[in-house]
Amino acid sequence: MITAGPLSMQLSAFPRTQSAGAPARWQQLWRQALRDPQQLLAQLGLDPATLGVSEAAMAQFALRVPQGFVARMRHGDASDPLLRQVLPIDAEMQVVPGFSFDAVGDGAAKKATGVIQKYRGRALLVATGSCAINCRYCFRRHFDYGAENAAKGGWREAVQAIADDVDIDEVILSGGDPLSLATHKLVELTAALRQIPHVRRLRIHTRLPIVLPERVDDELLAWLRSLPWPLAIVVHANHANEFDASVDGAMARLRSTGAQLLNQAVLLRGVNDSVQALQDLSERSFAAGVLPYYLHQLDRVEGVAHFEVDDAQAKALVAGLTARLSGYLVPKLVRELPGDPSKRPV
């Protein structure tokens, strides 16, 4: 059985950004996130009655959005691309053929509690079900995080499953959002993973540096610098307006650890479904030191059909982007399908 090494010595090496027992600033900001659509729209000077706000959609998948992300929305603009990503509306309650609770086959790919393996050499670890923001298009909006959480039992089952498969050389921390965990919990997890000799790379998929850039604090940076593997951090921004000076600062701090920063986006109707919006996103993310990586076709999970862009339009958009930008600024247009050996190019 894989067990973590003594944590007292490891944790003592990490700077504390707050007094003992007090929450970090990012945790305080998390707690202040908006959860009431009426309050959100009031701050933006918008009338809820004209936007189709849905209590039923709220009951199924709650609103959660940090105040810093709200500040990047355009006041008085009902079509704001950031607002559209978080506001629960009536369209989510439509039942559309072809959309299901598990659109990407997570259930069939379960390797152990909290461990999903779809592709050779890589294992995804569902580190937590928590997120700082609830994105309405989320492909895991119906996922049973209570049952499928790798943190159960101090990570033992999840880590052992990875240790038992010598073909796994890359571990992907996902969720939820792995950076929603307190840093000492991340230290605990990677202390256990360090003992597996065939793990050679670590990847972290996270939206927190975009929506709550204060999460990238000194303690987190110290943990990242301590890791023994080459590290890729895949952030998730869908629109250029998600970047501001605070996000730029968070990206610079992450780059200072030696991590490779990549952006993956989802192609979303009404958010980024124009060549200009995609160009702006690629150029803005690269200006922040983040290389465009994937542009995902929408995962067809129930409740998100109103965001879908058809393949013909998606390909035309990428062709237009290719005609305007250098190749390294053009993300790969892909789709995830259950049973495929990798992401499928569109």
C-alpha positions in Angstrom: 0.0 0.0 0.0 1.3 3.5 -0.9 1.3 5.9 2.0 2.3 9.5 2.3 5.6 10.3 3.9 5.8 12.4 7.1 3.9 15.6 6.4 5.1 17.7 9.3 8.5 18.2 7.6 7.0 18.9 4.2 4.4 21.4 5.4 6.9 23.3 7.5 8.7 24.2 4.2 5.7 26.1 2.9 5.2 29.8 3.8 2.0 30.6 5.6 0.1 33.5 4.1 -2.2 34.0 7.1 -2.2 33.6 10.8 -2.8 30.2 12.3 -6.4 29.1 12.0 -7.4 32.0 9.8 -8.6 31.5 6.3 -6.4 32.6 3.4 -7.6 35.6 1.4 -8.7 33.4 -1.5 -10.8 31.4 0.8 -12.5 34.5 2.2 -13.2 35.7 -1.4 -14.6 32.3 -2.3 -17.1 32.5 0.6 -18.2 35.9 -0.7 -19.1 34.5 -4.2 -22.5 35.4 -5.4 -25.2 32.6 -5.2 -28.3 34.6 -5.9 -29.1 35.4 -9.6 -31.2 38.4 -8.5 -28.3 39.9 -6.7 -26.0 39.2 -9.6 -28.3 40.9 -12.1 -28.9 43.8 -9.8 -25.2 44.5 -9.7 -25.1 44.5 -13.4 -28.2 46.7 -13.8 -30.2 44.0 -15.5 -33.9 43.0 -15.2 -34.2 39.3 -14.2 -37.7 39.1 -15.8 -36.2 39.7 -19.3 -33.5 37.0 -19.1 -35.4 33.8 -18.4 -33.7 33.1 -15.1 -34.7 29.6 -14.0 -35.3 28.6 -10.4 -35.5 25.0 -11.6 -32.1 25.2 -13.2 -30.8 26.8 -10.0 -32.1 23.9 -8.0 -30.4 21.4 -10.3 -27.1 23.2 -10.5 -26.6 26.2 -8.3 -25.2 29.6 -9.2 -21.8 30.4 -7.9 -19.6 33.2 -9.2 -16.8 35.1 -7.5 -17.1 38.9 -7.3 -13.9 39.4 -9.1 -15.3 37.6 -12.1 -18.5 39.6 -11.9 -16.4 42.8 -12.1 -15.2 41.7 -15.5 -18.8 41.6 -16.9 -20.2 44.5 -18.8 -22.7 46.5 -16.9 -26.1 46.6 -18.5 -25.2 44.0 -21.2 -27.7 41.1 -21.1 -25.6 39.3 -23.7 -22.3 39.6 -21.9 -20.2 36.5 -22.7 -19.1 36.0 -19.1 -22.6 36.4 -17.7 -23.9 33.9 -20.2 -21.5 31.3 -18.8 -22.8 31.4 -15.3 -26.5 32.5 -15.4 -29.1 29.7 -14.9 -31.8 30.1 -17.5 -34.9 28.3 -18.7 -33.2 26.7 -21.7 -31.3 24.4 -19.3 -34.5 22.6 -18.5 -35.2 21.5 -22.1 -34.8 17.8 -22.7 -32.9 17.4 -26.1 -32.3 14.1 -27.8 -28.6 13.1 -27.8 -27.8 14.9 -24.5 -27.2 12.7 -21.4 -26.0 12.8 -17.8 -22.6 11.3 -18.6 -21.7 12.6 -22.1 -18.0 11.6 -22.0 -18.2 8.2 -20.5 -16.7 8.9 -17.1 -18.6 6.1 -15.4 -17.4 3.4 -17.8 -13.8 4.6 -17.5 -13.7 4.4 -13.7 -10.5 2.7 -12.5 -10.9 3.2 -8.8 -12.8 5.6 -6.5 -11.9 9.0 -7.9 -9.7 7.7 -10.7 -10.7 7.8 -14.4 -8.6 6.3 -17.1 -9.7 6.7 -20.7 -6.3 7.0 -22.5 -3.1 5.0 -22.4 -0.5 6.2 -20.0 -2.7 8.8 -18.3 -4.9 8.7 -15.3 -7.3 11.4 -14.2 -7.7 11.9 -10.5 -11.0 13.5 -9.3 -9.4 15.4 -6.5 -12.5 17.2 -5.3 -16.0 18.1 -6.4 -15.7 21.8 -5.4 -15.3 24.7 -7.8 -15.1 28.4 -7.3 -17.5 29.0 -10.2 -20.3 26.9 -11.6 -20.1 27.0 -15.4 -23.5 26.3 -16.9 -22.0 24.1 -19.7 -20.0 21.9 -17.3 -19.8 18.3 -18.5 -19.7 17.1 -14.9 -22.7 19.0 -13.7 -24.5 15.7 -13.0 -21.4 13.8 -11.7 -21.7 12.0 -8.3 -18.8 13.7 -6.5 -20.0 12.4 -3.2 -19.3 8.8 -4.3 -16.4 9.4 -6.7 -13.9 11.5 -4.8 -10.3 10.4 -4.7 -9.7 12.2 -1.3 -11.7 9.5 0.4 -9.6 7.5 2.8 -6.6 9.8 2.6 -6.2 9.2 -1.2 -5.1 5.6 -0.5 -7.4 3.7 -3.0 -6.7 6.2 -5.8 -3.0 6.4 -5.3 -2.8 2.6 -5.0 -4.6 2.2 -8.3 -2.1 4.4 -10.0 0.8 2.6 -8.3 -0.5 -0.8 -9.5 -0.4 0.2 -13.2 3.1 0.7 -14.4 1.9 2.0 -17.8 0.6 5.2 -16.1 3.3 7.8 -16.4 1.1 11.0 -16.2 -1.3 11.9 -13.5 -4.0 14.6 -14.2 -5.5 16.4 -11.2 -9.0 17.4 -12.0 -12.4 17.7 -10.3 -14.3 19.9 -9.6 -11.2 22.0 -9.4 -8.1 20.6 -7.7 -6.9 24.1 -6.6 -10.1 24.5 -4.5 -8.3 22.2 -2.0 -6.3 23.7 0.7 -2.6 23.6 -0.2 -1.8 21.2 2.7 -4.2 18.7 1.1 -2.4 19.0 -2.2 0.9 18.5 -0.4 -0.5 15.3 1.2 -1.6 14.0 -2.2 1.6 14.7 -4.1 3.6 13.3 -1.2 1.9 9.9 -1.9 2.3 10.2 -5.7 6.1 10.9 -5.2 6.5 7.3 -4.1 5.4 5.9 -7.5 8.5 5.7 -9.7 6.6 5.3 -13.0 4.8 8.6 -12.6 6.9 11.1 -14.7 4.6 14.0 -15.3 1.9 15.9 -13.5 -0.9 17.9 -15.1 -3.3 20.2 -13.3 -6.6 21.3 -14.8 -7.9 24.4 -13.1 -10.2 27.4 -13.6 -9.3 29.1 -10.3 -6.4 31.2 -11.6 -8.8 32.7 -14.1 -11.9 33.2 -11.9 -10.2 33.6 -8.5 -6.6 34.6 -9.2 -5.9 35.3 -5.5 -5.7 31.5 -5.2 -2.2 31.7 -6.6 -0.6 32.7 -3.3 2.9 32.1 -1.9 2.0 28.8 -0.3 0.6 27.4 -3.5 3.7 28.6 -5.4 6.0 26.9 -2.9 4.1 23.7 -3.4 4.4 23.9 -7.1 8.1 24.6 -7.0 8.6 21.6 -4.7 7.2 19.1 -7.2 9.7 16.6 -8.7 8.0 16.3 -12.1 7.6 18.4 -15.2 4.4 20.3 -14.7 1.7 21.4 -17.1 -1.1 23.7 -15.8 -4.1 23.8 -18.0 -6.3 26.8 -17.3 -9.7 27.4 -18.7 -10.8 30.6 -20.3 -13.4 30.9 -23.0 -13.3 34.6 -23.7 -10.7 37.4 -23.8 -12.6 39.4 -21.2 -11.9 36.8 -18.6 -8.3 38.2 -18.5 -7.5 41.3 -16.5 -4.5 42.6 -14.6 -5.1 40.3 -11.6 -5.2 37.2 -13.9 -2.1 38.4 -15.7 -0.4 38.5 -12.3 -1.5 35.0 -11.4 -0.2 33.7 -14.7 3.1 35.3 -14.2 3.4 33.8 -10.7 2.5 30.4 -12.1 5.1 30.7 -14.9 7.7 31.6 -12.3 7.5 28.0 -11.0 8.6 26.6 -14.3 5.2 25.2 -15.2 4.0 25.1 -18.8 0.7 27.1 -19.0 -1.9 26.0 -21.6 -5.5 27.2 -22.2 -8.4 25.0 -23.1 -11.7 26.6 -24.1 -15.1 25.3 -25.0 -16.8 26.6 -28.2 -20.0 28.1 -26.9 -22.9 29.8 -28.7 -23.3 33.3 -27.6 -19.9 33.4 -25.9 -17.1 32.9 -28.4 -18.7 31.6 -31.6 -17.1 34.2 -33.9 -13.7 34.3 -35.5 -13.0 37.7 -33.8 -13.9 36.4 -30.4 -11.6 33.3 -30.8 -8.8 35.5 -32.2 -9.1 37.9 -29.2 -9.0 34.9 -26.8 -5.9 33.4 -28.4 -4.0 36.7 -28.5 -5.1 37.7 -25.0 -4.2 34.3 -23.4 -0.8 34.3 -25.1 -0.2 37.9 -23.9 -0.7 36.5 -20.4 1.9 33.7 -21.1 -0.7 31.0 -21.8 -0.5 29.0 -25.0 -3.8 28.1 -26.7 -4.2 24.3 -26.5 -7.7 22.9 -27.1 -10.9 24.3 -28.4 -13.5 21.7 -27.3 -16.7 21.0 -29.1 -19.4 21.0 -26.4 -19.8 17.8 -24.4 -23.4 16.9 -24.8 -24.5 16.7 -21.2 -28.1 17.3 -20.4 -28.9 21.0 -19.8 -26.4 22.6 -22.2 -27.9 22.2 -25.7 -28.4 25.9 -26.0 -24.7 26.4 -26.1 -24.0 24.0 -29.0 -22.3 25.1 -32.2 -22.5 22.6 -35.1 -19.5 21.0 -36.6 -19.7 22.9 -39.9 -19.7 26.2 -38.2 -17.0 25.2 -35.8 -14.7 24.1 -38.7 -15.4 27.4 -40.5 -14.5 29.3 -37.4 -11.2 27.5 -37.0 -10.4 28.0 -40.7 -11.0 31.7 -40.3 -8.8 31.7 -37.2 -6.0 29.9 -39.1 -6.1 32.5 -41.8 -5.5 35.3 -39.3 -3.1 33.9 -36.8 0.3 32.1 -36.5 -0.1 28.4 -36.1 0.9 28.3 -32.4 -2.0 30.6 -31.6 -4.6 28.3 -33.2 -6.0 25.7 -30.7 -6.9 22.2 -31.8 -10.6 21.7 -32.4 -11.5 18.5 -30.7 -14.3 16.4 -29.3 -14.3 13.8 -26.6 -16.3 10.7 -27.2 -16.7 7.7 -24.9 -14.4 4.8 -25.9 -12.1 6.8 -28.1 -8.4 6.3 -27.5 -7.8 10.1 -27.5 -9.6 13.4 -28.1 -11.0 13.2 -31.6 -10.0 16.0 -34.1 -13.1 17.7 -35.6 
